[in-house]
Amino acid sequence: MQTFEEFEAEFRTQGFDQVIARDWAPDQVVAEHTHPFAVQALVVRGEMWLTVAGDTRYLRPGDRFTLAREAPHAERYGPEGATYWVARRN
């Protein structure tokens, strides 16, 4: 798997202006919402379920996901919580 520095460099060269690590608490549920930015992310710890347009994906370390700007989505995290690295394009 990539290092955070490699992940950041990859997406900065693609025009993403913010790259951060997000940590989520065990069993946390985030109701449907949107973001004013596009997302490219890599799960690096734990597990999560991401629901977009009625389709739920189960994600674990090494899995990637993308979200378009303003795409409605919901998130649920496993019993250990989760961490993912995320690049945002505002």
N, C-alpha and C positions, 0 to 999 in steps of 0.2 A: 504494500500500500504506500501511497505517496506520503511525504512529510507535509506538515502544514505549510512550510515555506514553498515547497514545490506546487502545492495546490494554489496558494496565493499568486505565485508567479504565473501559472497557467492562465488564471482568469483575469489578472491585471492586464496581460497582453491582449486579451480578448475584449477589453474595454469595460470590465466590471470595476466600479469605483470603491467598493467596500468589501473586504473579506474578513470574516470573523469566525470564532468558534462559539457555538450555542450549546449550553448545557441545560438539560431538562430533568426535572424531579421525577422520582419513581411514580408510576401510575398517573402522571399528569394528563389531563384532557384539555385540549384547546378547541373550543367551539368554532364553527365555520366563520372565516374572516378573510380579508384580502390584504394585500400589501401594495404600496405605491411604487414597487420596484420588481424587476425580474430576478429570479433566483436560480442558481446552480448549486447543488449541495452534495456532500459526501458524508454518509453516516460512518462514524469512527468508533462508537461505543454504544452498547445497548441495542434496543430494538424500538421500532415505532411503526405505527400504521398511519398512512397518509391517504386521505379521501379527497378526490377531485372529481367533480361531475358525476358523483355516484359510484365511482370506481375506487375501491380501497386497495392499496398496495402495502404489503408487509415488507419492511426494510430492516436490514441488519448491517453490521460493519462491512464496508466495501461496496455497498449499494449506493447508487447516485439517484438524485431526483431533480427535476426542473419544474419551475412554476413561472408562468407568464405573469406579467404585471397585472394586478387587479383580478387574478384568478381566484375565485372562491375555493377554499379548502379548509379541512379540519385535520387535527393531529391528535394522536393518542400515543403515549409512551409506556413502555413495559415496566416490570417490577424493579428493574435496576436503573430506570431512567434512560437517558440517551445523550449522546453528544454528536453534533454534526458540524462540519465546516461549511460555511455558506458564503458564496460570492453574490453580491447584489449589484444590479445595474439600475441606477436611479434615472 
